[in-house]
């Protein structure tokens, strides 16, 4: 918009020692009192996408501004930033989302173009982790860290903002497939929700949908795993994955495409669905690396309105009772599935 939207600002009233960052119509700025030591970058943020933003100052007073790891601006700043109050998205309010806010005193973590972090930030780190290249952070140098890992469910590609509804959470109630926790759904109203986004618009080409699933109970008539439809009935632009009692079904346009007839409970299973080309039987379903079903589908999946995990649209029932881990969707690639993965999915 044409107004300042502050990412961070001073809340103490100490205007002479303040450090602020704000965005206004194609300009991102880090500045001190009265514009002193201002570092300004030209960039147009697109609504509905995540960006990694970093501002650093080194011992030579070089103040740098990075977006998605790219160095966009450098200026000299000798300001004494002495504010004792700090506000996120305040002053001129920000309309959006922020995560992984970290303030590090005494270390310029980034001094050149870098690959942005792909996981929640930490208070301390070795060199070249949480960004590469990046400096090591030791001791109590980190003054503030808002990484929201208590929620525990995040998109490792940093492209999507998932909202948890009615208690969907990370759980250690069962042994996770990898690591210390997994997504838990209790069958009574929990689900994850991705609002409007074109990131998951799979189109008419190849794709791979894969995840680990531990079903606790499949006694109900239906339980949803993933649903991208824009209406409860037949929808021509979205797919949905669900259980009809113990049968796992991948469907579109109101018709089943591939199925697995008897999904077990109480055990982790690796599920993969791929589409390759447009010929007959271009869509396949794999369980633990073994093909179980094949069918034909050439739907142009163009939905951009919603993406839900743990239920079906319209979000009023058909809740999943079980656990999910390592949900990965790849657009443009039908991955070769020959066995269950032996470690957590990489991003690529």
KEKOLBA-625923 format. One record per residue (C-alpha): residue in one letter; y, x, z. Coordinates in steps of 0.1 Angstrom, whole numbers, plus 5000, padded with zeros to 4 digits. Layout:
N
AYXZ...
END
This chain:
348
X500050005000X503750105000X503850145038X502750435060X499150385073X498550625101X495150805106X496350955138X499650965157X501351065190X501250795217X503050985244X506650955232X506951335229X508451325194X509351695194X505751805198X503951545178X501351595151X500751295128X498751225097X499450925074X498850785039X501350615017X500750514981X499150824967X500451064993X498551205023X500651395048X500251605079X503451675096X505251755129X508551615143X511051525117X508851645089X508752005101X505752195088X504751915065X501651955043X501451685016X498651614991X498751384962X495651154962X494950794955X492350654979X490150374965X489450084988X485850044998X484850414996X484450675023X486450995022X486151305044X489651425055X490351755073X493551925083X493452285096X495852565107X494852925110X496253215130X498653305101X500252955103X498652835071X498252465074X495752315049X494751965039X491351885025X489851565010X486051555004X485951925008X488552004981X491652194992X494551974981X497652134998X498752435018X502052495037X503352705065X503552545099X504852715130X505152395150X504252385187X502052075188X502451975224X501851605225X499751475254X498851135240X496851065209X496250745189X493850675160X495050425134X498050335154X501850335149X501750185114X498350035116X495550145093X493549875075X490050035072X487350235090X487250575107X484350765121X483651125131X487151205145X487051555158X489951775172X489152145176X491752375193X491852745185X489652745155X490452665118X487052515110X487752505072X489952755054X488652715018X487052444997X483752335013X480852095010X481551805034X479251725064X476351495057X475551395093X477651305124X479851595137X478951785169X481051935196X479752285189X478152435158X477052745141X478952885111X478352695078X476952375095X478652045094X480452165062X479752475042X481552715045X482852635079X483552825111X481452825143X482752615171X481852735206X482452655242X485052375249X487052425217X486452065207X489051855225X487951515211X484851395193X484351035182X481151045162X479650705172X476150835173X475450585201X475150335173X472750575156X472450405123X474550565095X474450635058X473651005052X475350995018X478650895036X479150625009X478650305028X479750135061X476849945077X477649685103X475049595129X474649235139X473249085171X471549395185X470049585156X469949935171X468250265173X465150245195X462750485212X460350205222X457750335197X457150675183X459550725153X458150855121X460651145123X463051255150X463751055182X464550705171X464350445144X466050115134X464749825156X464749455147X463349205172X462948905149X465548685166X468748755148X469149135143X470149275109X472349535092X475049425068X476949615041X480049425029X481249404994X480549734976X479549844941X477850154954X474449974953X474849814919X471549934904X472249794869X469549764843X468250124845X465750314865X465850314903X463750394934X463850194967X461850354995X461550325033X459150365062X458250025079X456449945111X455749575114X455449445150X454549085140X454148905107X453148565121X456148375107X456348215073X458948465060X460748775072X463248965052X463349345047X466249385022X468249115004X471049164978X471348804965X474548624965X472948284972X469848164991X468048044960X467548194926X470148464919X470248654887X472048964899X470249064931X466849164943X465049084976X462149234996X460449015021X457248915038X455348585033X453248615064X451548955057X452248975020X455049215010X456949084980X459649244958X461348964939X464248874916X465448564897X463248354920X459948524909X457748784925X457649114905X455249334926X453349254958X451149404985X448749144999X447849255034X450449465052X449249585086X451049565119X451349835146X451350125122X453950315101X453650255063X455650425035X456850175009X458250274975X459350054946X460250204913X461450094879X461150314849X462350204814X462049854801X458449834788X455749614802X454749694838X457949904843X458149814880X455649954905X454949924942X453450204963X452050204998X451550545014X451850704979X449150484963X450150234936X449249874947X450949654921X452849664889X454949414870X457749374845X461449334853X464549414832X467149234854X470649384853X471249404891X475049374892X475549234928X478549384946X478949124973X476449205000X473449415011X471449305042X468549475060X466349285084X466748935071X467348725040X470448555027X472148325040X471548525073X470348225093X466648305097X463648495083X464348785106X462249105106X460249185137X459649555134X461049895128X462550075098X463250445092X464550655062X465750375039X466750545006X467950384974X468250604943X470050474912X469150614878X465850784889X462350644891X460950894915X457351024910X455450884940X452151064946X451851074984X453650975016X456651205025X455851465051X459451495064X462651295065X464251215031X466851465019X469951305003X469051424968
END
